Amino acid sequence: MRNLLRTFTLILAVGLAAPVFAEDAKPFTDAKEVNLLNLLPPPPANDSAQMKAELAEILTIQVTRTPEMAARAVADAEENVWRFSDVIDNPKFTKENLPKFTAFFDRIVETEAAVVDPAKDVWKRPRPHLYSDLVKPIVPLSKSGSYPSGHTTLGTLMGVVLSNMVPEKKAVIMSRAWEYGHNRVVGGIHYASDIEAGRIAGTVIAQTIMTHDDYKSEYEAAKTELRATLGL
C-alpha cells in the first residue's frame, strides 16, 4: 500500500511539473472573433485570368528553382517558431532552454488553425496540384482548401510577435516571415494570392490577440525568458 501511494504521488508530481505541449495548447482567439470571411476577398475563380497567371507562376518556379530554394521550401513545411533560428542566430534559442516561450508559441500555432481552417472549409479553393496535374509539389501534400495559406498566416503571426520580443532583429525576422510564406509557392502547394491573404490574416490575428489579457501576461513571461536566455 505504501509503495502504491509513493507511486501515485510520484506520478502526480511529474504530471504537475510536466511542460505544456502543443496538444494541450489553447488558441488565443477563433473564427468567431476574427472572421476571415468578412475580412478577405474571396479567392480568384477557377476559370479566371488571375488563376491562370498564378498557376503559370508556380509552373515557372517549378522548373527554375535551385536546389537551395527547394531545400528551404521543404524545411519550411514545419509549422513552428524554430524556423526563425537562422535569423535569431543564437545557440540558446531552443525548446529545451525556453519552456515558457515554447508553451506560448504552441498557443500561437493553435490560434492560426482556429481562425484559418473554418475559412478554408468555406472557400474550398483547390490546391495547385489538385487544379492541375502539371504541378508537382516538393512539400507534403494537403487536400484542405488552399486559401488563405495557413502556413503564411502562421509565419506572419509568429514574425510579428517574435519581432516585438526582439525588436533589435525586427527587419530580419519579418523578412524571414515573408520568405516562409513565399516558400509555399516555391514548394508548389500554394498560389500567390493565398500568400497575400495569409499575410493579411496573420497581421489581423496578431493585432487582435494583443488586446487579450491572457495573451498579454503569457507574452510578457515568454519575452522575459527569451531575452534573458539570449542575453539581450
N, C-alpha and C positions, 0 to 999 in steps of 0.2 A: 504493500500500500504506500509506504514511504517512497519507494522507487518510482511508483506511478505518479505520485504527487510531484516529485522532483522533475520528472519528465514533462509533465503538464506545465509546470512553472517555467521550465526552460523553453518550451515551445512558445508559451505566451510571451516571454521576454524577447525572443527572437522575432516574433511576429510584430511586436510593438516597435522594435528597433529597425525593422525592415524598411528600406527606402521605397518611395513611391515609384512604380514603374508605369509605363505608358498605358497598360490595360486598366490601371486604376485612375488614370488622369481624367479630369472632367473639363469640358470646354468652358472658356470664359464667356462665350455667347453662342447664339444659334441662329438659324434661319428666320426665326420669328422676329428677332431684333434687327438682324442685318439681312434683309430680304433682297437678294441679288436680282430677282425678277423685276423689282421696282427700280433698281439702280443701274443695271446694264442694258444695253440694246440687245435684241435677240441676235444670234449668230447669223452669218450670211446664209442665204438659202442654198440648197444643194446644187441648184442649176444656175447660180448667179455667176457673173463675171468675176466677182471677188473670190468666190470659192475656187474657181478655175485658176486664178492667179496665185492663190495661196498654195494650191496643190503643185503648181509649177515651181514655186519656190522650194518646196520640200524635195521635189524630184531633182532639182538643180543641186541642192545641198547634198543629196544622196550620192551624187557622182563626183562632187568636188571637195567634200570634207576630207581633211587629213586624218591620219591615224591618231594624232594627238587630239584633234577635235572629237573624234569618235570615242576615245578613251575618257575624255572629260564628260561627255554626254552620258556614257554608261555609268560612270561613277556617280554622277549627279542624279541618277534614278533613286538613290537613297533619299528618304524624307526625314532629315534630322539636321539639327543646328551644327553638327560636327563637320558638315561640308564647308563651313566657314573657317576651318582650321588653317587653311593656307594663307588667309588674309589676317587672321588673328596672330599667326606666326609666333606661337609661344608653346613650348613643350608641356606646360602645365594645363593647357586647355584640353582637358579630358573629362570624361564622365566620372571617372574614379575620384578626381580631385574636386569635382563640383556637384555634389549631391543636390543642393537646393536649386542651383541653376538648371540641372538636368530635369528635376521634377517640374520646374516652372515651364521649361520648353516642351516637356511632354504635354502639358496643357495647351500650349500654343499649337502643337501638331493636331490635337483633338479639336481645337477650335476651328481650324481650317476645314476639316471634314464636316463638322456640324453645320457650317454655313454653306459650303460649296456643293456638297453632294445632293441636297434637295433641288438646287437649280439645275444641275446636270441632268437629273432624272426628268425634269420638265422639258428642257430643250432637246435632249437626246441627239445632239449633233454627232454624226458618225465619225469615229477616229479615221485618220488618213488611210490606214491600211484596210479599213472596212469600206471606205468610199472608193478606193482604187487599189487593185491588186498590183499596181506598179510600185507601190510604196512598200519598202522592206525595212521596217523598224529594226534598230540595233539595241533597243532597250526592252524591258519586259512589256508584253502586250497587255492591253486593257480593253474591255468592251463597254466600260462606263462611258457616259457622254463626254465629248471632247471639250465642251465649252461650259464655263471657263476652265482654264488649266488649274487644277488643284495644286500641282507642284509649284507653279508660278505664284499662285496665291500664297502658298506657304513660304516660298522663298522670299517674297516681298515682305510678308508679315514678319518673318524672322529677321530679315535685314533691317527693317525699321526699328524693331525692338532692340536688337543687338547693337545697332549703331547709336541708339540712345544711351545704352550702357557704356559703350566705348566710343564717345564722340571723337576721340583722337584719331580714330580709324574710320570715320563715317564715310568718307569718299570711297575707300577701297571695299568696305563692307557692302555698300549699296551697289557698287559696280559688280561685285560678286553675285549679289542677289539678282541683278539683271541678267548676268551670264547664266545663272541657274535656270532662269525661265527660258532663255533662248535655247538652251541645250535640249529642251523638249522638242523644238523644231529640228535641231541638228540630229536628234535621235530618231526622228521620223514618226513621232507619236502625237504631235500637236500641230495645229495651224498657227500662223502669226496672230490672228485675231483672238485665239484662245489665250495667247500670252499677254496681249494687251489688256484683255478683260481680267485676267488673273492679277495683273499689277494693280489695276484699279481696285479689285476686290480686296487684295491684301492690305492696301493702304487704308481703305474704309474700315476694315476689321480692326486694324491697329488703332485708328483714331477712336473707334467705338469702345474697345475694351480698356483703353487708357482711362476711361471715366469710371470704371468699376472699382469698388473698394477692395475686393479680393485680389484683383489684378495689381492694384497699387501696392498692397502690402507684400505680396509674393514677388513682385518686380523689384522692390527695394531690397529684399533679402537676397534675391538672386544676384542683383547688381553688386551689392556689397561683397558677397562671396567671390564673385568673378574678379572684381578689381583688386581685392586683397590677394587672391591666388595668383593673379598675373603680375602683381607688384606695381599696380597703377595708382 
